[in-house]
Amino acid sequence: MSLTTQIKHELVRQKNTLLCCSSWELKALLLRRGYYTIGSGTHILSIAVEDNAVARRLFNLLREAGVEAPLIIRQQERRLGLIRFLVQVLGKEQIDALLIYLDLKEAGRQIGFYRRKTALPRRFCCQKAFLRGLFLAGGSVSVSKRSGYHLELNCGSSEDAEIYCRALKSFNLFPLSRKRKNDSFIYFKNAEAVADFLRIIEAGGTLLQLESMRVVKSMRNRVNRLVNCETANLEKVVASAQHQLEIIEQIDHLIGLKNIPLPLQEAAMARKSHPEASLKELGELCDPPISKSAVNHRYRRLEKIAEKTAASGTSKKHASRK
């Protein structure tokens, strides 16, 4: 089951506590997926959806709105083999009553339905139901390692997209928008915004699952960063220790460690005895213990001695050749 299907199945199991919320959810589904047809003198209002669970939700919402015996028809497209479900309301009188109830039609001879562009739910609970209906009609969510979180809502026309953006702004959500073919889409690519939207439409179970995934991913990334940092530090310590050992061997070979100051002898012998130790650990081995910077200072002095002895040895060789 895809993440989008999981969210929709969670949403359709919820019950609206108020009739006004049910009407706004039904209104969003009808505006996005509904169409009016007249054939052989029969008036039909159809709402097309791709999921059987959403079709059953539509059936129940229509019954709550006073529709008697709505139909659910299963169809399969011949070309692509996709299955969709048509939820239908039959009869002009029943359709007119439904559209007037949803404020999508005025009483009279007008056929079809419309939406006043300024019409938006006033109550927050109805706004949530309105957005929930939009997601059931044309929403999708995906999570991938490459692109991260992506929530998209197919709004149809650009005018409809503006209305849904206004509804989202009332919850301090500001989606991005784009147009694909003849449809306008609004979307979120930020994980926080996706989580906020799921919280608004009350998809709590899926939200907890996504938040758990985010925490696990965040912890895994953090552990990887720490491991990489520790590995880099360890490699740096090993390289530094190897360089110091080479310097100590060079001094011992050229002039002997007994001929350098006692503090430097102590640092050299500590490194030879503990080649894997850090500067801090070497400082604790000294008597008395010294700081990390003091240990580093001693190794810098050893390096200078090695450079001087190497240079003097080279100059003596040149002089003997002459």
Secondary structure as GFF3:
##gff-version 3
##sequence-region A 1 322
A	DSSP	alpha_helix	3	12	.	.	.	ID=ss1
A	DSSP	alpha_helix	19	33	.	.	.	ID=ss2
A	DSSP	beta_strand	34	39	.	.	.	ID=ss3
A	DSSP	beta_strand	42	49	.	.	.	ID=ss4
A	DSSP	alpha_helix	52	64	.	.	.	ID=ss5
A	DSSP	beta_strand	71	76	.	.	.	ID=ss6
A	DSSP	beta_strand	83	90	.	.	.	ID=ss7
A	DSSP	alpha_helix	92	101	.	.	.	ID=ss8
A	DSSP	alpha_helix	124	138	.	.	.	ID=ss9
A	DSSP	beta_strand	139	144	.	.	.	ID=ss10
A	DSSP	beta_strand	148	156	.	.	.	ID=ss11
A	DSSP	alpha_helix	158	169	.	.	.	ID=ss12
A	DSSP	beta_strand	176	180	.	.	.	ID=ss13
A	DSSP	beta_strand	183	188	.	.	.	ID=ss14
A	DSSP	alpha_helix	191	200	.	.	.	ID=ss15
A	DSSP	alpha_helix	204	254	.	.	.	ID=ss16
A	DSSP	three_ten_helix	257	259	.	.	.	ID=ss17
A	DSSP	alpha_helix	262	273	.	.	.	ID=ss18
A	DSSP	alpha_helix	279	285	.	.	.	ID=ss19
A	DSSP	alpha_helix	292	321	.	.	.	ID=ss20
###
